[in-house]
Amino acid sequence: MQINNKKIAIIGGGPGGLTLARLLQLKGADVQVYERDINKDARVQGAPLDMHEASGMAALIKAGLLTEFKNNFMPGADKTLILNEQAKILYSDHEKNIEEDFGNEHFRPEIDRGVLRKILLSSLEPETVVWNSHFIAMEPHNEGWMLHFKDGLSVYTDLVIGSDGANSKIRPYLTDIRPFYSGVTMLEGNVYGAKKAVPHMHSLVNGGKIMAFGNKKNILMGQKAGGDLGFYVSFKADENWPNESNIDFSDRTKVLSWFKKEYSDWSDAWYELFENAATPFIPRQIYCAPLAQNWKTHQNLTIIGDAAHVMPPFAGEGANMAMLDALELSECLTSNEYSSLRDAISGYEIKMRVRAANAAKKSLENGEKMHSENALNTMLEFFNRQFSF
Ligand SMILES: Cc1cc2nc3c(=O)[nH]c(=O)nc-3n(C[C@H](O)[C@H](O)[C@H](O)COP(=O)(O)OP(=O)(O)OC[C@H]3O[C@@H](n4cnc5c(N)ncnc54)[C@H](O)[C@@H]3O)c2cc1C
């Protein structure tokens, strides 16, 4: 294999980077993950991830972590309600007996991001992750790269793999192509101890997730581990909305006033979310890498996951693609079929770009549907058709 006796640096310990580290270590590779979080206990934010059979689950199985996953996923968290803006339930699969059917492409088990990170971390050799390592720059050095971190540390490595997410600092070393703003912004809120804090929403969610649609806007909500609840208010807005709106995101009453104004025809049943959410709320502008992106393959540098192909979350593909990147890249790097490291990287990148572009296209299309005037009916039709078997 092309990585024998080579030092590999993975920048970023999200689902992509950690899965890659595990898969490479299983093949005996010398891997280090440099992660900017200060330690393994840093709170991982964001909604739970639904794992897809052919991508996220395939990578976990290859990583030998299926049993760990089965012991830690959130049964029932994939159950869905669709509501209108008055919080009236128009679709529910809670009564359907959806089997826990690992191996069935329609079964998409959900896992808390923090829990997934813990599973991946505990599968790695001790000291694999170097915490508090905020990558800032690198330059070619001998046959490899000299990496520089914010704390002043510099490290030599033979091969660099950027898995540092949507705002990747590694990506510019490969390409100038930048992700574009999709037109959608999501405001993230989290409610800790949801049963007590938001009893009405907690019983409505009932351990699953809610999608509510109205007037081109929506609210997406889901159960999180430890009895918490995460929600996203999702709407079309200018890219600079977080600054231009002048909202103080650490002030619940200001955010609620904004919601009352912007979601004026939504019922007050939603207000308890804003009144009890942890602060600050987090505005997230949703970006997408161009579908037709391309770059010249490098001999000792590549990118995976959001660093390579950030996409809107409306098809639930991002983390799944990141983990499939990890699987496919690990196979290329450890295969004996390639005559050089560059060829092995090229084998991964060519396939990855096509696959990611298809997933991104679907994600953009879903995003348009979910923020259209007819979003409620479109989503009801989709769910009734998709899950009528
Ligand atoms: C609202 C929302 C909902 C989503 N829902 C789903 C879903 O249901 N299913 C799904 O598959 N995907 C979903 N996604 C997408 C998913 O979150 C991402 O695609 C996925 O996290 C990408 O994984 P990654 O490992 O590439 O990057 P990330 O998860 O972003 O991880 C990058 C890591 O790199 C670290 N890092 C960043 N910069 C540096 C640096 N300079 N130096 C060192 N470390 C650095 C970060 O701290 C982080 O740990 C959703 C996204 C959003 C916004």
The ligand as a MOL file (V3000), in Angstrom:
LIG
                    3D

  0  0  0     0  0            999 V3000
M  V30 BEGIN CTAB
M  V30 COUNTS 53 58 0 0 0
M  V30 BEGIN ATOM
M  V30 1 C -28.7730 21.7110 10.6830 0
M  V30 2 C -27.9820 20.5580 10.1500 0
M  V30 3 C -28.5220 19.2650 10.1950 0
M  V30 4 C -27.7940 18.1830 9.6640 0
M  V30 5 N -28.3380 16.9250 9.6680 0
M  V30 6 C -27.6610 15.8860 9.1010 0
M  V30 7 C -28.1870 14.5400 9.0960 0
M  V30 8 O -29.2600 14.2540 9.6120 0
M  V30 9 N -27.4520 13.5530 8.4820 0
M  V30 10 C -26.2500 13.8180 7.9170 0
M  V30 11 O -25.6380 12.8910 7.3550 0
M  V30 12 N -25.7280 15.0670 7.9330 0
M  V30 13 C -26.3840 16.0980 8.5000 0
M  V30 14 N -25.8420 17.3610 8.5120 0
M  V30 15 C -24.5370 17.5820 7.8840 0
M  V30 16 C -23.4250 17.1580 8.8290 0
M  V30 17 O -23.4850 17.8630 10.0310 0
M  V30 18 C -22.0650 17.4160 8.1800 0
M  V30 19 O -22.0960 17.0730 6.8350 0
M  V30 20 C -20.9980 16.5880 8.8840 0
M  V30 21 O -20.8710 16.9820 10.2320 0
M  V30 22 C -19.6630 16.7290 8.1520 0
M  V30 23 O -18.6960 15.9750 8.8320 0
M  V30 24 P -17.1510 16.3830 8.7260 0
M  V30 25 O -16.4340 15.3930 9.5620 0
M  V30 26 O -16.7910 16.5480 7.3100 0
M  V30 27 O -17.0690 17.8480 9.3340 0
M  V30 28 P -17.5050 18.4320 10.7440 0
M  V30 29 O -18.5500 17.5990 11.3940 0
M  V30 30 O -17.8030 19.8750 10.5220 0
M  V30 31 O -16.1930 18.2860 11.6240 0
M  V30 32 C -15.0760 19.0930 11.3950 0
M  V30 33 C -14.1730 19.0300 12.6130 0
M  V30 34 O -12.9930 19.7580 12.3220 0
M  V30 35 C -12.6850 20.5950 13.4140 0
M  V30 36 N -11.9750 21.7560 12.8650 0
M  V30 37 C -12.4750 22.7530 12.1120 0
M  V30 38 N -11.5220 23.6150 11.7690 0
M  V30 39 C -10.3690 23.1670 12.3150 0
M  V30 40 C -9.0350 23.6320 12.3070 0
M  V30 41 N -8.6840 24.7680 11.6720 0
M  V30 42 N -8.0970 22.9050 12.9610 0
M  V30 43 C -8.4330 21.7470 13.6180 0
M  V30 44 N -9.6910 21.2810 13.6640 0
M  V30 45 C -10.6500 21.9660 13.0080 0
M  V30 46 C -14.0270 20.9350 14.0480 0
M  V30 47 O -13.8930 21.3220 15.4090 0
M  V30 48 C -14.7810 19.6230 13.8660 0
M  V30 49 O -14.5870 18.7540 14.9560 0
M  V30 50 C -26.5340 18.4290 9.0690 0
M  V30 51 C -25.9900 19.7360 9.0500 0
M  V30 52 C -26.6970 20.7900 9.5880 0
M  V30 53 C -26.1030 22.1910 9.5270 0
M  V30 END ATOM
M  V30 BEGIN BOND
M  V30 1 1 1 2
M  V30 2 1 2 3
M  V30 3 2 2 52
M  V30 4 2 3 4
M  V30 5 1 4 5
M  V30 6 1 4 50
M  V30 7 2 5 6
M  V30 8 1 6 7
M  V30 9 1 6 13
M  V30 10 2 7 8
M  V30 11 1 7 9
M  V30 12 1 9 10
M  V30 13 2 10 11
M  V30 14 1 10 12
M  V30 15 2 12 13
M  V30 16 1 13 14
M  V30 17 1 14 15
M  V30 18 1 14 50
M  V30 19 1 15 16
M  V30 20 1 16 17
M  V30 21 1 16 18
M  V30 22 1 18 19
M  V30 23 1 18 20
M  V30 24 1 20 21
M  V30 25 1 20 22
M  V30 26 1 22 23
M  V30 27 1 23 24
M  V30 28 2 24 25
M  V30 29 1 24 26
M  V30 30 1 24 27
M  V30 31 1 27 28
M  V30 32 2 28 29
M  V30 33 1 28 30
M  V30 34 1 28 31
M  V30 35 1 31 32
M  V30 36 1 32 33
M  V30 37 1 33 34
M  V30 38 1 33 48
M  V30 39 1 34 35
M  V30 40 1 35 36
M  V30 41 1 35 46
M  V30 42 1 36 37
M  V30 43 1 36 45
M  V30 44 2 37 38
M  V30 45 1 38 39
M  V30 46 1 39 40
M  V30 47 2 39 45
M  V30 48 1 40 41
M  V30 49 2 40 42
M  V30 50 1 42 43
M  V30 51 2 43 44
M  V30 52 1 44 45
M  V30 53 1 46 47
M  V30 54 1 46 48
M  V30 55 1 48 49
M  V30 56 2 50 51
M  V30 57 1 51 52
M  V30 58 1 52 53
M  V30 END BOND
M  V30 END CTAB
M  END
